[in-house]
Amino acid sequence: MKWHKKQLAWLLSLAISPAMAWDYSGYVGLESLAFIDEPLYAEQHQHYLSGVVEAEFSHDWDNGDQVIAFVPFFRGSEHDSRRTHFDIRELTYVKAAENWELRLGIRKVFWGVTESNHLVDVINQRDTVENSDGEDKLGQPMINFAWIADWGTVDAFLLAGFRERTFSGVEGRLRPQLAINTSLSGYDKNAFERHVAYALRWSHSIDEWDVGVAHFYGTSREPIFKVIPNATGADLVAYYENINQTSLDVQATYDSWLWKWEAIVRVSEQDTSFATTAGLEYTFFDIAETGLDIGVLGEYLYDSRGKNSPSLFEDDFFVGFRFALNDIQDTQILAGVIIDRTSQAQFYNIEASRRFFENFKFEIEARFFNGAPADELAYFLRKDSHFRMELSYHF
């Protein structure tokens, strides 16, 4: 304990030192979330307004070999109290040496190569009230040691503390008929272990190939759902299993082609499952010397659990297009559709962004759900097609 107190005192004295120069950046934004159809349930609304602020403070010394970074995040939302939330996305100390790096604190880590689904990305919990695409993550406390060698990089993780997934409340949208009761979340027989997880990953670039192999042991960040009867009806609760998950991600770059593959084998108390996402991307560069790049994407998504999978995508195809104008305003558009191979249900997604006046950025997202039959998980989204628009100021 004495060592920890000394280190904490040293960090605090360093932080308040007048000579300590901090770099900072971030943004504030105003978001409009508008739904096309009237809600299925009386408590819900057709439009939600919210404000967001995220900042990043960092300081480095020792010729850049030591860094402290702090990234707080807050969103205040109209109607849905669960979407009003604060999170520390990062609060990290990094020490770098020639052949190793040590990272301590709260961090976000991304693994994966595919566009439509990130199977191998298992370290952080998803912040699903922030955005339905699952790209936003909650900060995860961890110790991460990386050994860097000619034959690749080995990352070892000790993940302290489990964070439950965020869900919309009774007044929120993109929820099933029963709002998920987060106070009744359940865990399997290894529940006492949910506070600590472990992961090991090897990654390396070999000519045109980027390869990652990883293993994760701990509480799954992806819950399954159970209906529990109560005195007035029933509660829908998230149930988190203890899992062993081994994963592989591969990306090969050949001229204008990108070949991508992610695969996992997951062992839980319920079963052993396999899932994969594989595909390719071809980019047409500088079309007609305009600076416009157009990428064409195609992927296949599979989960051996089928309709028992908590994922919406267990046997689906994805086709998409990526447009990059390569202009000063950094104008980008991504449009795609995921189609269920059996039911022909479709999930359309369009994302576009553009900067203007140097510090401002406008983003628009459109998501449309169509054709899911009543016996599929995606059926609860049938009235939740929506537009999301955000105007933000970056500093």
Buried (B, 14 or more C-beta within 10 A) or exposed (E): EEEEEEEEEEEEEEEEEEEEEEEEEBBBBEBBBEBEEEBBBEEBBEEBBBBBBBBBBBBBEEEEEBBBBBBBBBBEBBBBEBBBBEBBBBBBBBEBEEEBBBBBBBBBBEBBBBBBBBBBBBBBBBBBBBBBEBEBBBBBBBBBBBEBEEEBBBBEBEBEEBBBBBBBBBBBBBBBEBBBBBEBBBBBEBEEBBEBBEBEBBBBEEEEEBBBBBBBBBBBBBBBEEEEEEEEEEBBBBBBBBBEBBBBBBBBBEEEEBBBBBBBBBBBEBEEBEBBBBBBBEBEEEEEEEEBBBBBBBBBBBBBBEEEBBBBBBBBBBBBEBBBBEEEBEBBBBBBBBBBEEBEBBBBBBBBBBBEEEEBBBBBBBBBBBBBEEEBBBBBBBBBBBBBBBBBBBE
